[in-house]
């Protein structure tokens, strides 16, 4: 019993179509995952895990991507109480911190001393 050329061709095309559909699905899932990782977190994503945690948005006009600046990160981390630093958009940084007297205002002072005189706290809306 022999299989004809048309049968072999039809099976090959079906197999290739299934493989192409699988690859397309994997690429789509990967692209969605990368897009989710690349997008900066929103303020509500850095949520208050406990009542002892606060979230503040700072604007640092001297630096386009303040969250990426090692100097900004070092200054905030050296001040203490910082749980997480995330990019909040151009010139903005989101800081999740442990509530304590003087915070988040102390972070503005620290940023000024670190060479960012235009840094200021953006009021929560």
N, C-alpha and C positions, 0 to 999 in steps of 0.2 A: 504494500500500500504506500503510495507516494503522496506527498503533500504538494500541491500545485504552487506555482509562483505567486499567484494572487492570494492564496491563503497565507503564505509566509509573509507577504507584503502587508496584508491586513493585520496580522498579528504583530508585526514589527511596529506599524503605525500606532496601534492601540497601546502597545507597551511604551513607546516613546511619548505618547500623549499622557499616559498615567505618570510617567517619570517627570515630565514637564510640569504637570499639575502639582505634583509633590514638591518639586523645587520651588515653584512659585509660592506655594503655601509657606514653606520654610522661610523664604526671603521676606514675605509679607509679615510674618510673625517677628522676624529679626528686626525689620525696619521699624515696626511699632514699638518694640522693646527699646531700641536705640533712641527713638524720638522721645519716649517717656523719660529716659535717662538724661537726655540733652537739655530738656526744658528746665528752666529754673523753678525751684519749688515755690508754690504760692504761700502767702502768709498763713493760711489755714492748714497747709500741709505740715508746717512746723508748729504743730498744735501743742497746746499745753497738756503735757502728759499728767502732770499733777498740779495741784493748786499752788505748789511752791515754785513753779516755773513761769517765766514771762517771756514774751517775744517782743522785740523792738526792731523797728526799721530805721536805719541811719542812711543819710545821704552824705557821700564823700565826693564833692565835685572835682577834687584834684585827680581822681583816678576813675577811668571809664568803667572798669570792672573791679570794684572795690573788694568783692569777695575773693578775687583771685590774687590780690596783693599780699605778698608775704609780710610786708610791714604792717598792714592793717590787721592781719590775723595774729601776728606776734603781739602787737599792742593790746588787742582785746584779750587774748589768752593770758598775757602777763597780768592783766588787771584782776583776773580770777572770776570764777563763777560762770564762765561761758560754757554752755553745753554743746552748742552747734553754731556754726557760721555758714550761711548760704548766700548765694548770689540773689539779689532781689531786683535785678534789672540794671540798666546803665546808671552808674554812679550810686547804686543802692546796695545795701547789705542787710540781711536779716540775721538777727542774733537771738538765739534762744539761751536764756540765762536763768540761774537760780535767783529767786527773789531775795533781796537783802536791802537794808537801808542804803540810799544813795544810788541804787541801780535803777534805771539804765543811765542816769546822768553822769555817773563816774566814767562810763565808756566814752562819752563825748569829750570829757577832759583828757582822757588817755589818748584819744585820737588827735586832739590838738597838740599835745606834748610830743606826739610821734611825728609831727610835721604836716598835719592835715588840718589847717586852721578853719577851713570851710565846713568841716564835718558837723552835722547837726542831727538831732533826733526828729523823725517825722511822726507827728501825732497819729495815733491809731484812729481809724475811721470805723 
